């Protein structure tokens, strides 16, 4: 199968291309230099000439706080860019996987979010990803919308890298403990996405590593596994103001994966261990 992957220089796109190649598929990886998704003409030209059967759309504007000050740029990438790809995929009858986020929900309550729950984004980033979802639904029948959260991978910035960098200069850190969710390792997610694109089991899915934690618990486990002597103090979100509002509840129900024959992702602690080994930071 020939598959075009957007955002190939990012954490997820990088791993998806590797997984496709590993399985004998032909991956056509593009980033903004090869295909500016905000340009509808260029987007159609590149996808058409690539002669692929599917597109896995990993590219996104993900700077959540910066999005509050750069609304139009964020919308141009996450909403209009996704719409441009969706239109071409619909026109050429291609499968499309769109990577979305738990931020499309309002982040309240304690019940895990179901794939078909009502969407009420609580910040600009979430709103633009929601608009991207609507575009995919509008122009395609052969789509998978996969919502993820708390992403970490080999390329780019993430919470784990931030914590490890802070550990070099701090012996005490404060981390919020009233936001609950599940981390997502791009290496594990890439396996699932390729599993999906090999099928026709379309629809909405949630995909994070198994198990729940707060950011505080995540930080504690990072330092424990990396053998760093850092004292972590829990604080509330109110004590750690950010420009963009964050969801308190990022729990997501992933039963639909099993119901459609897909494997759940491994436990987040195991994913963290493998990631730290890859970084050369593990002491376990």
C-alpha positions as CSV (number, residue, x, y, z in Angstrom):
1,X,0.0,0.0,0.0
2,X,1.2,3.5,-0.8
3,X,0.4,6.0,2.0
4,X,1.1,9.7,2.3
5,X,2.1,10.9,5.8
6,X,1.9,14.6,6.7
7,X,4.1,16.1,9.4
8,X,6.9,13.7,8.8
9,X,9.3,15.8,10.8
10,X,7.1,15.7,13.9
11,X,7.0,13.1,16.7
12,X,4.2,11.0,15.2
13,X,4.8,11.4,11.5
14,X,8.3,10.1,12.0
15,X,7.2,6.9,13.7
16,X,4.3,6.3,11.3
17,X,6.7,6.4,8.3
18,X,9.0,4.0,10.0
19,X,6.2,1.6,10.8
20,X,4.8,1.7,7.3
21,X,8.3,1.0,5.9
22,X,8.9,-1.8,8.4
23,X,5.7,-3.6,7.1
24,X,6.6,-3.3,3.5
25,X,4.3,-0.4,2.6
26,X,5.5,2.6,0.6
27,X,5.5,5.7,2.8
28,X,5.5,9.1,1.1
29,X,6.5,11.5,3.9
30,X,5.9,15.2,3.5
31,X,6.3,18.3,5.7
32,X,5.7,21.9,5.0
33,X,8.6,22.1,2.6
34,X,7.1,19.5,0.3
35,X,3.4,20.2,0.9
36,X,2.0,23.3,2.6
37,X,-1.4,22.0,3.7
38,X,-2.8,25.5,3.9
39,X,-2.4,25.8,0.1
40,X,-5.3,23.9,-1.5
41,X,-3.7,23.9,-5.0
42,X,-0.4,22.5,-3.8
43,X,-2.1,20.0,-1.5
44,X,-4.1,18.6,-4.3
45,X,-1.2,18.5,-6.7
46,X,1.1,16.6,-4.2
47,X,-1.4,14.1,-3.1
48,X,-2.6,13.4,-6.6
49,X,0.9,13.0,-8.0
50,X,1.9,10.7,-5.1
51,X,-0.6,8.1,-6.3
52,X,-1.4,6.8,-2.8
53,X,-4.3,4.8,-1.4
54,X,-4.4,6.6,1.9
55,X,-3.3,9.7,3.8
56,X,-2.3,9.7,7.5
57,X,-2.6,13.3,8.6
58,X,-0.2,13.9,11.5
59,X,0.7,17.6,10.8
60,X,-0.9,20.1,13.1
61,X,-0.4,23.4,15.0
62,X,0.1,22.1,18.5
63,X,1.4,25.1,20.5
64,X,-1.6,25.2,22.8
65,X,-0.9,28.4,24.7
66,X,0.5,30.2,21.6
67,X,-2.7,29.4,19.8
68,X,-4.6,31.7,22.0
69,X,-2.6,34.6,20.5
70,X,-2.4,33.1,17.0
71,X,-6.0,32.1,16.3
72,X,-6.0,32.5,12.5
73,X,-2.6,30.7,12.0
74,X,-3.8,27.8,14.2
75,X,-7.1,27.7,12.3
76,X,-5.4,27.9,9.0
77,X,-3.3,24.8,9.8
78,X,-5.7,22.6,11.9
79,X,-9.0,23.4,10.3
80,X,-8.4,24.7,6.7
81,X,-5.4,22.6,6.2
82,X,-7.3,19.5,7.2
83,X,-10.2,20.5,5.0
84,X,-7.9,20.8,2.0
85,X,-6.6,17.3,2.6
86,X,-10.1,15.9,3.2
87,X,-11.4,17.4,0.0
88,X,-8.7,15.8,-2.1
89,X,-9.1,12.4,-0.3
90,X,-12.8,12.5,-1.0
91,X,-12.3,13.5,-4.6
92,X,-9.8,10.7,-5.2
93,X,-11.6,8.1,-3.0
94,X,-8.7,7.7,-0.6
95,X,-8.8,6.6,3.0
96,X,-7.8,9.3,5.5
97,X,-6.7,9.1,9.1
98,X,-7.0,12.4,11.0
99,X,-5.2,12.7,14.3
100,X,-7.3,14.7,16.8
101,X,-7.2,15.4,20.5
102,X,-9.1,15.0,23.8
103,X,-9.2,18.9,23.7
104,X,-12.3,18.7,21.5
105,X,-14.2,17.9,24.8
106,X,-14.9,20.4,27.6
107,X,-12.6,18.4,30.0
108,X,-15.1,18.4,32.9
109,X,-16.5,15.5,35.0
110,X,-14.8,12.2,35.8
111,X,-16.4,9.8,33.2
112,X,-14.2,8.7,30.4
113,X,-15.0,10.4,27.1
114,X,-16.7,8.2,24.5
115,X,-15.8,8.5,20.8
116,X,-19.3,9.8,20.0
117,X,-19.7,12.2,22.9
118,X,-20.7,15.8,22.3
119,X,-17.7,18.0,21.5
120,X,-17.3,21.3,23.3
121,X,-13.7,22.5,23.0
122,X,-12.4,24.7,25.8
123,X,-9.6,26.5,24.0
124,X,-8.5,27.7,20.6
125,X,-6.4,24.6,19.8
126,X,-9.3,22.3,20.7
127,X,-11.7,24.4,18.7
128,X,-9.6,24.3,15.5
129,X,-9.0,20.5,15.9
130,X,-12.8,20.1,16.2
131,X,-13.3,22.1,13.0
132,X,-10.8,19.7,11.4
133,X,-12.9,16.8,12.5
134,X,-16.0,18.4,11.0
135,X,-14.2,18.9,7.7
136,X,-13.2,15.2,7.6
137,X,-16.8,14.1,8.4
138,X,-18.1,16.5,5.7
139,X,-16.0,15.4,2.7
140,X,-15.2,11.8,3.4
141,X,-16.9,8.4,4.1
142,X,-13.6,6.5,4.4
143,X,-12.1,8.2,7.4
144,X,-10.7,7.3,10.8
145,X,-10.6,10.1,13.4
146,X,-8.2,9.1,16.2
147,X,-8.1,11.2,19.3
148,X,-4.9,11.1,21.4
149,X,-3.5,13.0,24.5
150,X,-0.3,13.8,26.3
151,X,1.9,12.8,23.3
152,X,5.6,12.0,23.5
153,X,8.0,10.6,20.9
154,X,11.5,10.8,19.5
155,X,11.2,14.0,17.5
156,X,10.2,17.3,19.0
157,X,9.3,18.7,22.4
158,X,7.2,16.8,25.0
159,X,6.6,16.7,28.7
160,X,9.2,14.0,29.4
161,X,12.0,16.0,27.7
162,X,10.9,19.1,29.6
163,X,11.1,17.3,32.9
164,X,14.5,15.7,32.2
165,X,15.9,19.1,31.1
166,X,14.5,20.8,34.3
167,X,16.1,18.1,36.4
168,X,19.5,19.3,35.3
169,X,19.0,22.6,37.0
170,X,16.3,22.0,39.7
171,X,16.1,19.7,42.7
172,X,12.5,20.6,43.4
173,X,9.7,21.1,40.9
174,X,5.9,21.8,41.1
175,X,3.6,19.9,38.8
176,X,-0.2,20.0,38.5
177,X,-2.1,17.1,40.1
178,X,-5.7,17.9,39.2
179,X,-5.6,17.0,35.5
180,X,-6.0,13.3,34.8
181,X,-5.4,11.5,31.6
182,X,-3.2,8.9,29.8
183,X,0.1,9.6,27.9
184,X,0.5,8.5,24.3
185,X,3.8,7.1,23.0
186,X,4.0,7.8,19.2
187,X,5.9,4.6,18.6
188,X,3.0,2.5,20.0
189,X,0.4,4.8,18.3
190,X,2.1,4.4,14.9
191,X,1.6,0.6,15.1
192,X,-2.1,1.1,15.7
193,X,-2.5,3.6,12.9
194,X,-0.9,1.3,10.4
195,X,-3.1,-1.6,11.7
196,X,-6.1,0.7,11.1
197,X,-5.2,1.9,7.6
198,X,-4.8,-1.8,6.6
199,X,-8.6,-2.3,7.3
200,X,-11.8,-0.6,6.4
201,X,-13.0,-0.2,10.0
202,X,-13.7,3.5,9.7
203,X,-15.0,5.9,12.4
204,X,-14.1,7.7,15.6
205,X,-11.5,6.1,18.0
206,X,-9.7,7.0,21.1
207,X,-6.1,5.8,21.4
208,X,-3.7,6.4,24.3
209,X,-1.5,4.1,26.3
210,X,-3.3,2.1,29.0
211,X,-3.6,3.4,32.6
212,X,-4.4,6.8,34.1
213,X,-2.2,9.4,35.9
214,X,-2.0,13.0,36.8
215,X,0.8,15.2,35.4
216,X,2.3,15.1,38.9
217,X,2.3,11.2,38.9
218,X,3.7,11.2,35.4
219,X,6.6,13.4,36.5
220,X,7.3,11.3,39.6
221,X,7.5,8.2,37.4
222,X,9.7,9.9,34.9
223,X,12.2,10.8,37.6
224,X,11.9,7.3,39.3
225,X,12.7,5.5,36.1
226,X,15.4,7.9,35.0
227,X,17.0,7.7,38.4
228,X,16.8,11.5,39.0
229,X,16.8,12.8,42.5
230,X,14.2,15.5,42.1
231,X,11.5,16.3,44.6
232,X,8.1,16.9,42.9
233,X,5.4,18.9,44.7
234,X,1.8,18.6,43.6
235,X,-0.1,21.9,42.9
236,X,-3.5,22.8,41.5
237,X,-4.1,24.2,38.1
238,X,-5.1,27.5,39.7
239,X,-1.5,27.8,41.1
240,X,-0.1,27.2,37.6
241,X,-1.9,29.6,35.4
242,X,-1.5,29.1,31.6
243,X,-2.9,31.2,28.7
244,X,-5.0,28.3,27.4
245,X,-7.5,26.5,29.6
246,X,-6.6,22.8,30.1
247,X,-9.0,19.9,30.6
248,X,-9.2,18.4,34.1
249,X,-10.6,15.2,32.7
250,X,-8.8,13.6,29.8
251,X,-9.9,10.1,30.5
252,X,-10.9,8.4,27.2
253,X,-12.8,5.2,26.6
254,X,-10.9,2.9,24.3
255,X,-13.2,-0.1,24.2
256,X,-14.0,0.6,20.5
257,X,-10.5,-0.5,19.6
258,X,-11.0,-4.0,20.9
259,X,-14.5,-4.1,19.6
260,X,-13.1,-3.6,16.1
261,X,-10.3,-6.1,16.5
262,X,-7.5,-3.6,17.3
263,X,-5.0,-4.1,20.1
264,X,-4.9,-1.6,22.9
265,X,-1.7,0.3,23.5
266,X,0.7,-1.0,26.2
267,X,0.7,0.5,29.7
268,X,2.0,4.1,29.9
269,X,4.7,3.1,32.4
270,X,6.0,0.5,30.0
271,X,5.9,3.0,27.1
272,X,7.9,5.5,29.3
273,X,10.5,2.8,30.1
274,X,11.0,2.1,26.4
275,X,11.2,5.7,25.5
276,X,13.7,6.5,28.2
277,X,15.8,3.6,26.9
278,X,15.7,5.1,23.5
279,X,16.8,8.4,24.9
280,X,19.6,6.7,26.9
281,X,18.0,8.0,30.2
282,X,16.7,4.8,31.7
283,X,18.1,3.4,34.9
284,X,15.7,0.4,35.1
